[in-house]
Amino acid sequence: MNVVILTGGVGGAKLALGLCHAMPAADVTAIVNTGDDFTHLGLAISPDIDTLLYTLAGKANPAQGWGRADESWSFMEALRSLGGEDWFALGDGDLALHVLRTQRLRQGEALSAIIRDFATAWRISARILPMSDDPVATRVLTPEGELDFQHYFVKRKCAPAVQAIRFAGAQDARAAPGVVEALRDEHCRAILIAPSNPFLSVDPILAVPSIRQALLETRVPVVAVSPIIAGEAVKGPTAKIMRELGLEVSADTVSRHYGGLLDGMLIDARDPPTALDLPYARADTLMKTLEDRIRVARAALDLADSLRG
Amino acid sequence: MNVVILTGGVGGAKLALGLCHAMPAADVTAIVNTGDDFTHLGLAISPDIDTLLYTLAGKANPAQGWGRADESWSFMEALRSLGGEDWFALGDGDLALHVLRTQRLRQGEALSAIIRDFATAWRISARILPMSDDPVATRVLTPEGELDFQHYFVKRKCAPAVQAIRFAGAQDARAAPGVVEALRDEHCRAILIAPSNPFLSVDPILAVPSIRQALLETRVPVVAVSPIIAGEAVKGPTAKIMRELGLEVSADTVSRHYGGLLDGMLIDARDPPTALDLPYARADTLMKTLEDRIRVARAALDLADSLRG
């Protein structure tokens, strides 16, 4: 039976990897945030998709979680010597994805078709689907004005306080081929929402109208894995943004944020007692090792199975 | 006093470097072949210009003559793993030139303006001018059909016999800003034609109508350095092409090829007795060391000075 996971960057990729070991990888469909995608130095860059490609292909840098293992940096050095913009790090090997993607997008190919070929070349069994082949751009409203996502995230290192977030283009974006079909498959075992940043990584996916509609209508159990562990996020600005938006940093907040889309939630064993008004289970959700990732994937699937009744 | 050099790839870059040491580099203007330029993987590549940039910036790979010293190759490895075309080698650091050039060309900037900025960033004093900002494409007619230059030169390693060569776009190409002015400057000391391949590297420059016209009309001494040493070319397919075109492999053939454009020719000391019907001088024209390059540059300048009378 298939399992669908909605995922953003590093944290989501970890759970997706666990899922590919907890069940047949060929039955896993990952629907990936493309709101972070942007054009830099003329190259089309898809950070979350690439993180998932590297993770599932066993090529990810284990220390930083993004980018390639054993990366070299001659390009950046030469770029700096030429006075090029160097605030976004592009590894030498990483450039191959960007150059090929850019070339094929310019030739009119769809992102989903390009990513399918990349995944095939790297013998990834899971299906990796961009949420949409249409451009959607996450934009962050801050006291410094509205910033492009990468400007906020990388250049400004998430320092400006978040006042609001919008997903330019989402209203008109169609889900990529296969996405709605995967969400509407009645034989699907579970739809998981990865412990990615709800505001920056999952919301862009949910902002695509046909995806939200399919999630609202599905009878397949939808289970989110909370990104909060003992009142903090493991990585990234999730907790910081919650505070900036005046929200309590808790699984409860995440649950309310996803609202009627959820059937259940996996929260961390360390979390304080919760007033969650939906079925939940507890587990150690910290994913340091592959075994951790498999354990969290299994716990999420178990919760989903119990909800199917 | 200024000196102009018309140049192609590796051999020409060596002489240009010698020239920059034999006289004030800021007074050297190199007019560079762009007939080899092509788009590969969506990147705009200018092989001869880049060879000159690397050579004059002291960054060239001394062993192969093209590309960067201490280059790394992670990009090509990743490209191959994705099934990308790998017949043209793109080094990791080398990609910085191609990515920045491509981005700026797409934004509508002229190649000459981009190259000027690259040269400035790398503190190159000599002026490097592409022959034209308009596209000119060298195409080689062979028994396998008409091949793009890089297809012939790199992919097929110059194996197919050359039947004819043409420069698509040259008739309509305007010389880049500064080119005709440099050639028409009456105070110029000499115009040198580098020992580059006459058919593949120099002819495209001469095929730009305003450049040919300026060379025909100038009263500045025009001196070619013969690419033939003892009946062979030092490197590349010059001698092979001469044979394929039914020509004798000699300085005489080179001289006849340039015809009325030349005022004098520097030929190698090892060449057999010649029937050249224009003023010439002999020197050891093999350029292995920097001292060799300076010596050849001085010999060419001396010949030009003697012709000025």
Interface residues (C-beta under 8 A of the other chain):
Chain A: L41 G42 L43 R68 E71 S72 S74 F75 E77 A78 L79 S81 L82 G83 G84 G91 D92 G93 D94 L95 A96 L97 V99 L100 T102 Q103 R106 D117 F118 A121 W122
Chain B: L41 G42 L43 R68 E71 S72 S74 F75 E77 A78 L79 S81 L82 G83 G84 G91 D92 G93 D94 L95 A96 L97 V99 L100 T102 Q103 R106 D117 F118 A121 W122
